[in-house]
Amino acid sequence: MDGVGAEFPGVGYGGSCFPKDTRALQRIAADAGYEFTLLHSVIDANLRQFDHVTERIGVAAGGHLDGATVAVWGLTFKPDTDDVREAPALDIIRFLWEEGAVIRACDPKALQNAKASLPSDVALFDDPMAALQGAHPVGRHEVVFQGPAGRRMGGRQFVHQVLAEVGHPPQGLGVLDAED
């Protein structure tokens, strides 16, 4: 499947071009006196994804994130890169961290770039299962999947592996689910 939805599932779009370009188009339209409603809706929907994702994690953590351990797989804004510029996953991590969550993140291709963009006590792993260890908001294992790190886990086989190791299905955000 091609298109933005195929490459940027779940937690919103990011990167060096698309956010900058949508903001520039919005500014050009405003300068020309045109109310670009469709573009405003796209930008607003992308911003709401952040709220949707963080709210889901907060609910799963029993309404409070302080002390909850959250595993995040996939730190880039698009598959198979090390590019973390304006990556939604990093904004989510920063928010969760500011709320007191303990973050265990994995994206083998992006570890070095992510390290420079995240608080020093965010634990970074190149092994997804190592990142999952200890993730336990209120007895549940919450995993944020972003990009290929979630998809590369192998669908149904991965879900069964997680079930065997942690006893609860992961919470895939638009990328992977128990039916996969």
C-alpha positions, 0 to 999 in steps of 0.5 A: 500500500502506498501513501502517507497512511501506509508509511506513517501509521498510528501516531501521526505524521512527522519528518523534516518536510511534511510538517514544515510544508503544511505549515508553509501552505497554511501561512501562504493561504492566510497571507492570500486571505484564503481559509484553507479548511482542508489543510487546517483539518489535516494539521489538527487531526495530526495534532489530535493523534498525540492526544489520542495516543497519550490518553490511551496509554494513560488510561491503560496505566490506570489514569496516572503515568507516574512510575508506569513503565512504557515500551516504545518501538519505532522512533523515526517518522518513516520506515527504515531510516535513522531520521527522527526529525519531528518524529511523533514517537519522540514527542510522545516519549517526552510527554510520558517522561514528563508525566513520570513514566519510565521509558524503554525504547527500541529502534535499532537504526535510530538509536544514536539520533534518538539518544541526542533528542531524548532525556538521558534516562530514557533507556534505549535498546536495539532488541525489541524484547529487551525494551519490553522487559519491565513494561507494566503500567498497572499490570498491563504491558503497553507498547507503542508501535511506530513504523517498521519496528512494530511491523517487523516483529512478525505479526501473529508470531510476534503477538504469540511470543509477547503473550508467552513472555508477558501474558498480555497482548500489546497495544498496537497503535494502528500498526499491529493487532492481535488479529494480524 
